[in-house]
Amino acid sequence: MSILSNPKPRNPYVRLLSLTFSLGVMLGSGLGYGFNQVVSNTKQQELPAQPEVRHVNLIEYERLQLEMTLTDVRAILSSNGTEVDRTPTTVTFVWDNLDGSKITAIFENGRLKSKQQSRLK
């Protein structure tokens, strides 16, 4: 006789206990994952948004050269600036400081055509 041809009958309580344990592990893992996701999302939402505080200065203004691209200017000023006017060929950006000083740059066909500064230090 082979072992496979006459298996021992399993105790139904052992089978039920095994099934219950397996189900508990699966549910517990899923609940733990879900709980961690809720906690993670809550922590992300609680973080206050930090506004970009950037101060442009006279040295940076003097580094700006006519015919530079907007990307080149943004690299020097380390921020995007604010678009304040646009026509089909020109766009005007302003970089404001909290003290009211600022840089104004006008781009024509993607190139710096003029620049102005007000009260920069």
C-alpha positions, 0 to 999 in steps of 0.5 A, a space after each residue: 500500500 502506498 501512503 497516498 492511496 490511504 491518507 489519514 483523515 484530518 481532524 476537521 477542527 485542525 482544518 478549521 483552525 488552519 483556515 481561520 489563522 490563514 484568513 486572519 493573517 491575510 485580513 490583518 496584513 490588509 488592515 495594517 497596510 490600509 491603516 499605514 496608508 491613512 496615517 501616511 496620507 494624513 501626515 502629508 496633508 498636515 504639512 504646511 505649504 512653504 511659499 517660495 521666499 526668494 530675494 533678487 538682488 542687484 548683482 543678479 540683475 547685472 548678470 542678466 544680458 540682452 538676448 538671454 532666453 527665459 530659461 537662462 534668466 530664471 537660472 540666474 534669478 533662481 525662480 520663475 517670476 510672475 508673468 504680468 503681460 503677454 502679446 503674440 511676440 512679447 512677454 513681461 515677467 516681474 520678480 518682486 521682493 517683499 520690500 517692494 524692490 523688483 526686476 522687470 524683464 521683457 522678452 521678445 520672441 523668447 529672448 530678453 529685449 529689455 530689463 529694469 530694476 527698482 530699488 535693488 540693493 
